[in-house]
Amino acid sequence: MSEHPARVDGIDIVEVTDGFVVYHPDRDRVHFFNPTAAVVLELCDGTRSEEEIVDEVRRAWDLAEAPEDEVAKCLAQLRQEALVR
């Protein structure tokens, strides 16, 4: 992991009680994010490496071990849905 993921332009993000609702107008798709996925998406601002995102998630939930696999899967899904580049 070494890229600096960044959200794509033009998506609409609405914060709700239990995460985010994200609308991608170019694909006409609505996504519902749990709190962890919402944090990962927020951290995808192009300034952090994937390793830094993993560490931020670990610290946010005070985890003993870094959630590398989980964050990698989340980022892969975000990329697959064209929400992150």
C-alpha positions in Angstrom: 0.0 0.0 0.0 1.5 3.3 -1.0 -1.1 5.3 -2.9 -2.9 8.4 -1.6 -6.6 7.7 -2.2 -8.8 10.6 -2.9 -12.6 11.0 -3.3 -13.8 11.6 -6.8 -15.4 15.0 -7.5 -19.1 15.3 -7.9 -20.4 12.8 -5.3 -23.0 13.9 -2.8 -22.3 12.9 0.8 -24.9 13.2 3.5 -24.1 12.4 7.1 -26.8 10.3 8.9 -27.0 8.9 12.4 -25.3 5.6 11.6 -22.8 6.6 8.8 -23.2 8.3 5.4 -25.5 8.2 2.4 -23.5 8.8 -0.7 -24.9 9.5 -4.1 -22.8 9.2 -7.3 -24.7 11.1 -10.0 -22.5 9.9 -12.9 -23.4 6.3 -12.0 -26.9 7.1 -10.6 -26.1 5.0 -7.5 -26.8 5.5 -3.9 -24.5 3.9 -1.3 -25.1 3.5 2.5 -21.9 3.6 4.6 -21.6 2.3 8.1 -19.5 4.4 10.5 -16.2 2.7 9.7 -16.7 3.0 5.9 -17.7 6.6 6.4 -14.4 7.3 8.3 -12.4 5.6 5.6 -14.1 7.7 2.9 -13.5 10.9 4.9 -9.8 10.0 5.2 -9.6 9.6 1.4 -8.6 13.3 0.8 -5.5 12.6 -1.3 -3.1 13.6 1.5 -2.9 10.3 3.4 -1.3 7.1 2.2 -3.2 3.9 2.6 -1.0 3.0 5.6 -1.9 6.3 7.2 -5.6 5.6 6.7 -5.2 2.2 8.4 -3.4 3.8 11.3 -6.1 6.5 11.7 -8.8 3.9 11.7 -6.9 1.9 14.3 -6.6 5.0 16.5 -10.2 6.0 16.0 -11.4 2.7 17.4 -8.5 2.2 19.8 -7.7 -1.2 18.2 -4.7 -3.2 19.4 -3.9 -4.3 15.8 -4.0 -2.3 12.6 -7.1 -3.3 10.5 -5.0 -3.6 7.3 -7.1 -6.2 5.5 -10.4 -4.5 6.4 -9.3 -1.1 5.2 -7.8 -2.6 2.0 -11.1 -4.3 1.3 -13.1 -1.1 1.9 -10.7 0.9 -0.3 -11.1 -1.7 -3.0 -14.9 -1.4 -2.9 -14.7 2.3 -2.9 -12.5 2.2 -6.0 -14.7 -0.4 -7.7 -17.7 1.9 -7.2 -15.7 4.8 -8.6 -16.0 6.8 -5.4 -12.3 6.9 -4.8 -9.4 7.1 -7.2 
